[in-house]
């Protein structure tokens, strides 16, 4: 089973892919594979950021609830 990348690792890999694609000169099949990997990384990053946002919202609500009890 492949270990899921951290957000930072995925962003770093995505940056590397973008640089390779922008430099050009890649064979079409290599460029398409990189593009496909990049789109997968974007989905992964988006999912991880949504999870983090939900955690922040839950923690913020818990903190507000505790402050009201004080």
Buried (B, 14 or more C-beta within 10 A) or exposed (E): EEEEBEBEEBBEBBEEBEEBBEEEEBEEEEBEEBEEEBEEBEEBBEEBEEEEEEEEEEEEEEEEEEEEEE
